[in-house]
């Protein structure tokens, strides 16, 4: 066990920082208040990701056969940390390089790889995840959006909700029901978002404009070749994807950066002398540190070639605890931050409150920890 | 960054497992409030497990792993101070080692007995003396803590002054306690999980009720992170990491000690179940070095000045 970064890893981190410093506009901090899914940041990301690709830091962790440099999980972690602390200038494209690309590579047909991987590598595509439905949130396996195979085409009818990026996405990674067999009746279809019959409506939200949508599918017809994996294979594929996603966003780094920012503001205002405030700030820092160590333990499993299982749920829950603590700290001691005094802290708050909901709720993580880490006997169904 | 155990570490932990096997469970019909074993202590010393920190290729992380491992035993072993603090003061100090904050004589000292080395750490430096019978007042016989504890009634006029930085010794002390707490947290969780998985009420194991499952899962998150923070603090040697690690461990201890005794119900009030041998050690550690508030202030100072 050793807890220092290697010289190469430090150099990689500095390379990313230097790039961000050179390529983010002067008003970036204010600009990043637009959520990652906003039209403004999406448009920005389309230019920014091209620059990242040119500099070789869009997907350096992908294997060489996918065009990457085959850098390891630690480098992927460093890349994700630096981007997230900076306010995620890749917008929704972070998903492309974190899990959509690797999932395409693992489960996609040659046709799908040829069609979708190249735009990802050029920083030119935006995806959305068609997962949740009005009656299928945490109980995702009860989803009802139906895909029926007719004459070599799937005809899709149903509704998705709380879909991030849907307003501007090119393609939807869509979960559909192809049979009544609960989990084994779910099938993934890759649906171009300009297919006739798709209607996207934005839902006003607390987490930034353009972030949450409802998406309606009315007789949306795509060729059978748009199916991703086999019929009924979605649960396995999503499990693979979500395990990457759960670790994908190093939220604890932004929480910690936000905490540092809050402390600097309190110091400047002469309000960081109270023992109580200092102890509370330290408690937040400890929770960020806790989340970091738990996440790193999972990264190590990837380095060792071990399956990422339920440990990622434990790391995710630690992250939720850290995010909650920092969000509460800022509002309690710096209420002005969210009312105009700090775009950065408002940006953090809007992203932080999502931590316990997106990519499987905090309570679902606890269920997974109970069953799979602690191996408690299962609840009766 | 390399968070897997190396070969040496794996071997050492395996060796401790086999050496400590006779002490891994509570002796039949034992209902002690605290358990100690002179034979176990002697075996650990003889095999050099408390001296690993000074070995260059092992160092403080391996010492923390040893301390964490030993804390999982139902037997209380004075390992943390000896393995992680003593090498920074004087590796020859007689054991057991009792660490004391300067001026805090009212607090019970763990492992205090005639012949123990008492190390006083504070503003006037790092000093030590050998405890004698007349300076020690026993704690009341049925003291609940899972450690042997006693009180100092007086300090000697002369103490040995050590060429050691009090801040650095306090840092190491925090890490040592965090590592010990991590082991106690792990063992208490395992013990509770076993019980609630077997104990049936309403026709099914207690652990199938979500009210308990979610709390246990949160306890797992705290326990897992307490382990990693202790190891990280041992590895980095940073003041902030040490203070945060002990703060987090003390926070976790408060939470789980309540939860686990609740989950064991009536059984958790008895001495027939060994849970108290871990939780009551944890409870005493929540008071170590001034508790969470003091750790929080130390972390804030190290992080932000």
Interface residues (C-beta under 8 A of the other chain):
Chain A: X1 X2 X3 X4 X5 X6 X9 X74 X260 X263 X267 X272 X275 X278 X279 X280 X281 X282 X283 X285 X286 X287 X289 X290 X291 X293 X294 X296 X297 X299 X300 X303 X304 X314 X317 X318 X321 X363 X365 X366 X367 X369 X370 X373 X374 X375 X376 X377 X378 X379 X380
Chain B: X1 X2 X3 X4 X5 X6 X9 X61 X65 X189 X193 X196 X197 X204 X205 X207 X208 X209 X210 X213 X214 X216 X217 X218 X220 X221 X222 X224 X225 X226 X228 X229 X231 X232 X235 X236 X240 X241 X243 X244 X245 X247 X248 X251 X292 X293 X295 X296 X297 X298 X299 X300 X301 X303 X304
